[in-house]
């Protein structure tokens, strides 16, 4: 297939915009949209339990605690394309007499008669993200793309609104346990460049148009098969916009790995790796293979004993092992795919609008600098030697300020900070008292972030508490 792209940069709609002007570290804030959390956390719990509990072979699993509430980044792409079939063959199956050298007889069988398509068919399509969920491109590498893609929803996208700090506020959940009440929503930052997202979208368009051309030719010529199909695709307009999806993220520890399940916080679509009950798999395998051995008379090796061990026990053991380790095998494959994506992104242009990111980070850096300076001045005059072995693992409460574990990785730290920074930004408040409280809280989380985001500072803090 030949694919041509001609992209026009002027906006197609007010909501969509091409990002191809400046280099930076994220999309502009005034262009951000987000789908709000509308589903109760307990409704997500029920979906999680059904996802892992329904089905004969499904195994019930226990999470490590309440789900995380995270806004996951997506690039939403819109495009207009023109397509032309420049070459194709269609095949019709016909009955023919053929000589079979093995039997030395003429036998009747089906053969395919191929003919060229002489006409060049043309059409145009619009790829609206409100109709094509494949145009929703996950904009990060934090989680595995194939699992996150399951929560994409054209219906949810219709509810996207401006990404305001109010979306970080959660219900009080006063009737739930403390673990559910003390959750801070997080924001997973964009790591995928718009140029990379457009590459993913173009791949989806290519696959869709190839499938459409194949189906069109089959219907047009009442054909049984097609081959050598070559189409030209001209993309006249392609635009993307950043949108955040709300997600409840559940974590399950399994054989030393973390298995995650994602539930859309707006319409409860769910995706993740399932765990299977190896006992039930073994029972089904024993019953199935025993029935097969009885109907076929065994494997023909070693009599009844051979049929028992080779025909029943061996397949059962293999099926059980596969059911136990299939989640880990799936994770390894998805990890390999993710590494391939990251390496491929290195060759894409590193460009996107950055006016919001630079301004917002500068505002945060001012508060971090002031906090560090005040903390340094207050500590410099009264430092004493002490036995650091008795220090608390979080003496200044940096991990508590961000609501994360001391084992959190860099991506978790950044997601937690972005969520809290938006939620407690002083500009949200007009009342002087509320503004002062928010400023103090913002300074605290900024101070924590300035330490924990730096590997060297974090290591020093973990070892000495300073």
C-alpha positions as CSV (number, residue, x, y, z in Angstrom):
1,X,0.0,0.0,0.0
2,X,1.2,3.5,-0.8
3,X,0.3,6.2,1.7
4,X,0.6,10.0,1.0
5,X,0.1,12.6,3.6
6,X,-0.5,16.2,3.0
7,X,-1.2,18.0,6.2
8,X,-2.6,21.5,6.4
9,X,-1.8,23.3,9.6
10,X,-4.7,25.9,9.9
11,X,-7.3,24.7,12.4
12,X,-10.1,22.4,11.1
13,X,-12.3,23.1,14.1
14,X,-11.8,25.4,17.2
15,X,-11.4,22.3,19.3
16,X,-8.6,20.8,17.2
17,X,-5.3,22.2,16.5
18,X,-1.9,21.1,15.0
19,X,1.0,21.2,17.3
20,X,4.0,21.8,15.1
21,X,5.5,25.1,16.0
22,X,7.7,25.1,19.1
23,X,9.8,22.7,21.1
24,X,8.9,22.2,24.8
25,X,7.7,19.7,27.3
26,X,3.9,19.5,27.0
27,X,0.8,20.8,25.3
28,X,-0.5,24.3,26.2
29,X,-2.8,24.5,29.2
30,X,-5.5,26.5,27.5
31,X,-5.9,23.7,25.0
32,X,-6.2,21.0,27.5
33,X,-9.6,19.2,27.9
34,X,-10.6,16.5,30.3
35,X,-13.4,14.1,30.8
36,X,-14.7,14.4,34.4
37,X,-15.0,11.6,36.9
38,X,-18.7,10.9,37.1
39,X,-18.8,7.3,38.5
40,X,-18.6,6.5,42.2
41,X,-15.5,4.7,43.3
42,X,-17.5,1.8,44.6
43,X,-19.1,1.4,41.1
44,X,-15.6,1.0,39.8
45,X,-14.9,-1.6,42.5
46,X,-17.9,-3.6,41.3
47,X,-16.7,-3.4,37.7
48,X,-13.2,-4.6,38.8
49,X,-14.7,-7.6,40.7
50,X,-16.9,-8.6,37.8
51,X,-14.0,-8.2,35.3
52,X,-11.9,-10.6,37.3
53,X,-14.6,-12.8,38.9
54,X,-17.1,-13.6,36.1
55,X,-16.4,-16.5,33.8
56,X,-15.6,-20.1,34.7
57,X,-11.9,-19.8,34.2
58,X,-11.5,-16.3,35.8
59,X,-9.7,-16.1,39.1
60,X,-10.8,-13.7,41.8
61,X,-7.9,-11.4,42.7
62,X,-7.4,-8.9,45.6
63,X,-6.0,-5.4,45.0
64,X,-3.3,-3.8,47.0
65,X,-5.8,-1.2,48.2
66,X,-8.2,1.4,46.9
67,X,-7.7,2.4,43.3
68,X,-5.6,5.3,42.2
69,X,-7.5,8.1,40.5
70,X,-5.5,9.4,37.6
71,X,-6.2,11.6,34.6
72,X,-4.5,9.7,31.7
73,X,-3.3,11.8,28.7
74,X,-4.6,11.2,25.2
75,X,-4.1,12.9,21.9
76,X,-7.4,13.1,20.1
77,X,-6.9,13.2,16.3
78,X,-9.2,14.3,13.5
79,X,-8.5,13.8,9.8
80,X,-9.9,14.1,6.3
81,X,-8.6,11.7,3.6
82,X,-9.0,10.9,-0.1
83,X,-8.5,7.4,-1.2
84,X,-7.9,5.8,-4.6
85,X,-7.5,2.1,-5.6
86,X,-4.7,2.0,-8.2
87,X,-4.2,-1.8,-8.4
88,X,-6.1,-4.9,-7.3
89,X,-7.0,-8.4,-8.2
90,X,-10.3,-10.1,-7.3
91,X,-10.7,-13.9,-7.1
92,X,-13.7,-16.2,-7.7
93,X,-13.6,-19.8,-6.6
94,X,-14.6,-22.3,-9.3
95,X,-14.8,-26.1,-9.4
96,X,-12.2,-27.7,-11.6
97,X,-10.9,-31.2,-12.5
98,X,-7.3,-31.6,-11.5
99,X,-5.0,-34.5,-11.8
100,X,-3.7,-35.7,-8.4
101,X,-0.3,-37.4,-8.8
102,X,-0.6,-39.0,-5.3
103,X,-3.8,-40.9,-6.2
104,X,-3.2,-40.9,-10.0
105,X,-6.7,-39.8,-10.5
106,X,-8.6,-36.8,-11.7
107,X,-10.3,-35.1,-8.8
108,X,-12.8,-32.2,-8.5
109,X,-11.7,-29.4,-6.3
110,X,-12.0,-25.6,-5.9
111,X,-9.6,-23.3,-7.5
112,X,-9.4,-19.5,-7.5
113,X,-9.7,-17.6,-10.8
114,X,-8.0,-14.2,-10.5
115,X,-8.7,-11.1,-12.6
116,X,-7.4,-7.6,-12.6
117,X,-9.6,-4.6,-11.6
118,X,-9.4,-2.2,-14.5
119,X,-11.3,0.7,-12.9
120,X,-9.8,3.1,-10.4
121,X,-12.2,3.8,-7.6
122,X,-12.1,6.9,-5.5
123,X,-13.7,8.0,-2.3
124,X,-13.2,10.3,0.7
125,X,-13.6,9.7,4.4
126,X,-13.6,11.9,7.5
127,X,-12.1,10.4,10.6
128,X,-13.9,12.0,13.5
129,X,-12.7,11.0,17.0
130,X,-16.4,11.0,18.0
131,X,-16.8,8.1,15.7
132,X,-13.4,6.4,15.5
133,X,-12.0,5.4,18.9
134,X,-8.8,4.4,17.1
135,X,-8.1,8.1,16.8
136,X,-7.7,8.4,20.5
137,X,-3.9,7.9,21.1
138,X,-2.6,7.3,24.6
139,X,-0.1,10.1,25.2
140,X,2.3,8.4,27.7
141,X,4.5,5.4,28.2
142,X,3.8,5.0,31.9
143,X,1.2,2.2,31.4
144,X,1.0,-0.4,28.6
145,X,-0.9,1.0,25.6
146,X,-2.9,-2.1,24.8
147,X,-4.4,-2.2,28.3
148,X,-5.2,1.5,28.5
149,X,-6.8,1.5,25.1
150,X,-9.6,-0.6,26.4
151,X,-11.1,2.4,28.3
152,X,-11.3,4.7,25.2
153,X,-14.9,5.8,24.5
154,X,-16.4,8.0,21.8
155,X,-19.4,8.6,24.1
156,X,-17.2,9.8,27.0
157,X,-15.3,12.1,24.7
158,X,-18.5,14.1,24.1
159,X,-18.4,15.1,27.7
160,X,-14.9,16.6,27.6
161,X,-14.6,20.0,29.1
162,X,-11.9,22.5,30.0
163,X,-9.3,21.0,32.3
164,X,-9.8,23.1,35.4
165,X,-8.5,22.6,39.0
166,X,-12.1,21.8,40.1
167,X,-11.8,18.5,38.3
168,X,-9.2,17.5,40.9
169,X,-11.7,17.8,43.7
170,X,-13.2,14.5,44.9
171,X,-16.5,13.8,46.8
172,X,-16.0,13.5,50.6
173,X,-17.0,9.8,50.6
174,X,-17.8,10.2,54.3
175,X,-19.5,6.8,54.4
176,X,-16.4,5.0,53.2
177,X,-13.2,3.9,54.9
178,X,-10.3,6.3,55.4
179,X,-8.3,4.7,52.7
180,X,-11.0,5.8,50.2
181,X,-11.3,9.3,51.6
182,X,-7.6,10.1,51.5
183,X,-6.9,9.7,47.8
184,X,-5.4,12.5,45.8
185,X,-6.1,12.6,42.2
186,X,-3.1,12.5,39.9
187,X,-2.3,13.8,36.5
188,X,-0.1,11.6,34.2
189,X,1.9,14.1,32.0
190,X,2.2,13.9,28.2
191,X,5.3,12.1,27.1
192,X,4.2,11.3,23.5
193,X,4.9,14.0,21.0
194,X,2.0,15.1,18.8
195,X,4.1,14.0,15.8
196,X,4.3,10.5,17.3
197,X,0.5,10.5,17.9
198,X,-0.1,11.5,14.3
199,X,2.0,8.6,13.2
200,X,-0.2,6.2,15.3
201,X,-3.3,7.8,13.8
202,X,-2.0,7.5,10.3
203,X,-1.3,3.8,10.9
204,X,-4.9,3.4,12.0
205,X,-6.1,5.2,8.9
206,X,-4.0,3.0,6.7
207,X,-5.4,-0.2,8.3
208,X,-8.9,1.1,8.1
209,X,-8.7,2.1,4.5
210,X,-7.1,-1.2,3.5
211,X,-9.9,-3.1,5.1
212,X,-12.5,-0.8,3.5
213,X,-10.9,-1.3,0.0
214,X,-10.9,-5.1,0.5
215,X,-14.5,-5.2,1.6
216,X,-15.6,-2.8,-1.2
217,X,-14.0,-5.0,-3.9
218,X,-15.5,-8.1,-2.5
219,X,-19.0,-6.6,-2.6
220,X,-18.5,-4.8,-5.9
221,X,-17.4,-7.9,-7.8
222,X,-19.0,-10.6,-5.6
223,X,-15.5,-11.9,-5.1
224,X,-14.4,-14.6,-2.7
225,X,-10.9,-13.1,-2.2
226,X,-8.6,-10.2,-3.1
227,X,-4.9,-9.7,-3.5
228,X,-2.3,-7.2,-4.7
229,X,-4.5,-4.4,-3.5
230,X,-2.7,-1.1,-3.7
231,X,-4.3,2.2,-2.6
232,X,-3.2,5.7,-2.4
233,X,-4.3,7.7,0.6
234,X,-4.1,11.5,0.6
235,X,-4.5,13.1,4.0
236,X,-5.8,16.6,3.4
237,X,-6.3,17.7,7.0
238,X,-5.0,16.1,10.2
239,X,-5.2,17.8,13.6
240,X,-4.8,16.7,17.2
241,X,-5.8,18.0,20.6
242,X,-4.8,16.9,24.2
243,X,-7.6,15.4,26.3
244,X,-7.4,13.7,29.7
245,X,-9.3,10.5,30.4
246,X,-10.4,9.8,34.0
247,X,-9.2,6.4,35.2
248,X,-9.5,4.3,38.3
249,X,-6.3,2.2,38.3
250,X,-6.2,-1.0,40.4
251,X,-3.0,-2.8,41.2
252,X,-2.7,-6.6,41.9
253,X,0.6,-8.3,42.9
254,X,1.0,-11.5,41.0
255,X,4.2,-13.6,40.8
256,X,6.4,-10.6,41.7
257,X,4.8,-8.3,39.1
258,X,2.2,-5.6,39.2
259,X,-0.9,-6.3,37.2
260,X,-3.1,-3.3,36.6
261,X,-6.7,-2.9,35.7
262,X,-8.1,0.3,34.3
263,X,-11.7,1.5,34.7
264,X,-13.0,4.6,32.9
265,X,-14.1,7.0,35.5
266,X,-16.9,8.3,33.3
267,X,-18.6,5.3,31.7
268,X,-16.9,2.3,33.5
269,X,-15.3,0.7,30.5
270,X,-12.6,-1.6,31.7
271,X,-9.4,-3.1,30.5
272,X,-6.5,-5.1,32.0
273,X,-4.8,-8.4,32.2
274,X,-6.9,-11.2,33.6
275,X,-5.7,-13.9,35.9
276,X,-7.0,-17.5,35.4
277,X,-7.8,-20.2,37.9
278,X,-5.4,-23.0,37.1
279,X,-7.4,-25.5,39.0
280,X,-10.5,-25.0,36.8
281,X,-8.3,-25.0,33.7
282,X,-6.9,-28.4,34.9
283,X,-10.3,-29.8,35.5
284,X,-11.6,-28.7,32.1
285,X,-8.4,-30.1,30.5
286,X,-8.8,-33.5,32.2
287,X,-12.5,-33.8,31.2
288,X,-11.9,-32.7,27.7
289,X,-8.8,-34.9,27.0
290,X,-10.4,-37.9,28.7
291,X,-13.4,-37.6,26.5
292,X,-11.2,-37.2,23.4
293,X,-9.1,-40.2,24.3
294,X,-12.3,-42.3,24.8
295,X,-13.8,-41.3,21.5
296,X,-10.5,-41.8,19.5
297,X,-9.2,-44.9,21.3
298,X,-6.2,-43.2,22.8
299,X,-2.9,-41.9,21.4
300,X,-1.7,-45.3,20.2
301,X,1.5,-45.3,22.3
302,X,1.8,-47.5,25.4
303,X,-1.8,-48.6,25.4
304,X,-4.0,-47.3,28.2
305,X,-1.1,-46.1,30.3
306,X,0.3,-44.1,27.4
307,X,-3.1,-42.6,26.7
308,X,-3.4,-41.6,30.3
309,X,0.0,-40.0,30.7
310,X,0.5,-38.5,27.2
311,X,-3.1,-37.9,26.2
312,X,-4.5,-36.6,29.5
313,X,-1.8,-35.7,32.2
314,X,0.7,-34.0,29.9
315,X,-1.8,-31.7,28.2
316,X,-3.3,-30.9,31.6
317,X,0.0,-29.9,33.1
318,X,0.8,-27.7,30.0
319,X,-2.6,-26.0,30.2
320,X,-2.2,-25.3,33.9
321,X,1.3,-23.8,33.4
322,X,0.1,-21.7,30.6
323,X,-2.8,-20.4,32.6
324,X,-0.5,-19.5,35.5
325,X,2.2,-17.8,33.5
326,X,0.1,-16.3,30.7
327,X,-0.3,-12.9,32.5
328,X,3.5,-12.7,33.0
329,X,4.1,-13.6,29.3
330,X,1.6,-11.0,28.3
331,X,3.4,-8.4,30.4
332,X,6.8,-9.2,28.9
333,X,5.4,-8.9,25.4
334,X,3.7,-5.6,26.2
335,X,6.9,-4.3,27.8
336,X,8.8,-5.2,24.6
337,X,6.2,-3.4,22.5
338,X,6.5,-0.3,24.8
339,X,10.3,-0.3,24.4
340,X,9.9,-0.4,20.7
341,X,7.5,2.6,20.8
342,X,10.0,4.6,22.9
343,X,12.8,3.9,20.6
344,X,10.7,4.7,17.5
345,X,9.6,8.0,19.1
346,X,13.3,9.2,19.3
347,X,13.2,9.6,15.5
348,X,10.0,11.8,15.6
349,X,10.3,15.6,15.6
350,X,10.4,16.8,19.2
351,X,8.0,19.7,18.7
352,X,4.9,21.0,20.4
353,X,3.5,24.2,21.8
354,X,5.1,25.0,25.2
355,X,3.8,28.4,26.3
356,X,1.7,26.9,29.2
357,X,4.4,24.5,30.4
358,X,7.2,27.1,30.6
359,X,5.0,29.6,32.4
360,X,3.5,27.1,34.8
361,X,6.8,25.5,35.6
362,X,8.4,29.0,36.2
363,X,5.6,29.7,38.7
364,X,6.3,26.4,40.5
365,X,10.0,27.0,40.5
366,X,9.6,30.3,42.2
367,X,7.8,28.7,45.1
368,X,10.2,25.8,45.3
369,X,13.2,28.2,45.4
370,X,11.6,30.3,48.2
371,X,10.7,27.2,50.2
372,X,14.2,25.8,49.8
373,X,15.8,29.1,50.8
374,X,13.6,29.5,53.9
375,X,14.3,25.9,54.9
376,X,18.0,26.2,54.3
377,X,18.2,29.4,56.4
378,X,16.2,27.9,59.2
379,X,18.3,24.8,59.4
380,X,21.8,26.2,58.8
381,X,22.0,27.8,62.3
382,X,21.1,24.7,64.3
383,X,22.5,21.7,62.6
384,X,23.9,19.1,65.0
385,X,25.5,15.6,64.5
386,X,23.1,12.8,65.3
387,X,22.6,9.1,64.7
388,X,20.8,8.9,61.4
389,X,19.9,5.3,61.8
390,X,16.9,6.2,64.0
391,X,15.6,8.8,61.6
392,X,12.1,8.4,60.3
393,X,12.0,7.3,56.7
394,X,10.1,10.5,55.9
395,X,11.4,13.0,58.5
396,X,10.2,16.2,56.6
397,X,7.0,14.5,55.4
398,X,7.9,14.9,51.7
399,X,6.4,11.6,50.7
400,X,3.3,12.3,52.8
401,X,3.0,15.8,51.3
402,X,2.6,14.1,47.8
403,X,0.6,11.2,49.1
404,X,3.0,8.6,47.7
405,X,5.0,5.7,49.0
406,X,8.8,5.9,49.6
407,X,9.1,3.3,46.9
408,X,7.3,5.4,44.3
409,X,9.1,5.9,40.9
410,X,9.7,9.1,39.1
411,X,6.6,8.9,37.0
412,X,4.4,8.4,40.2
413,X,6.1,11.4,41.8
414,X,5.4,13.6,38.8
415,X,1.8,12.5,38.4
416,X,1.1,13.1,42.1
417,X,2.7,16.6,42.1
418,X,0.8,17.7,39.0
419,X,-2.5,16.7,40.5
420,X,-1.8,18.3,43.8
421,X,-0.4,21.5,42.2
422,X,-3.5,21.9,40.1
423,X,-5.8,21.2,43.1
424,X,-4.0,23.5,45.6
425,X,-2.9,26.3,43.2
426,X,-3.3,29.7,45.0
427,X,-4.9,31.2,42.0
428,X,-7.9,29.1,42.6
429,X,-8.9,31.0,45.7
430,X,-10.1,34.6,46.1
431,X,-10.7,34.6,49.9
432,X,-7.5,35.8,51.6
433,X,-7.6,33.0,54.3
434,X,-8.2,30.3,51.7
435,X,-5.5,31.7,49.5
436,X,-3.0,31.7,52.3
437,X,-3.8,28.1,53.2
438,X,-3.5,27.1,49.6
439,X,-0.2,29.0,49.2
440,X,1.3,27.2,52.3
441,X,0.1,23.8,50.9
442,X,1.5,24.6,47.5
443,X,4.8,25.5,49.0
444,X,4.9,22.3,50.9
445,X,4.2,20.1,47.9
446,X,6.6,22.1,45.8
447,X,9.4,21.7,48.3
448,X,8.7,17.9,48.4
449,X,8.7,17.7,44.6
450,X,11.9,19.7,44.3
451,X,13.7,17.0,46.4
452,X,12.0,13.8,45.2
453,X,12.1,14.6,41.5
454,X,16.0,14.8,41.7
455,X,17.6,11.4,42.1
456,X,20.6,12.7,44.0
457,X,18.6,14.9,46.4
458,X,16.1,12.1,46.9
459,X,18.9,9.6,47.7
460,X,20.4,12.1,50.2
461,X,17.0,12.7,51.8
462,X,16.3,8.9,52.1
463,X,19.7,8.3,53.7
464,X,20.1,11.3,56.0
465,X,16.8,13.0,56.2
466,X,18.3,16.3,54.8
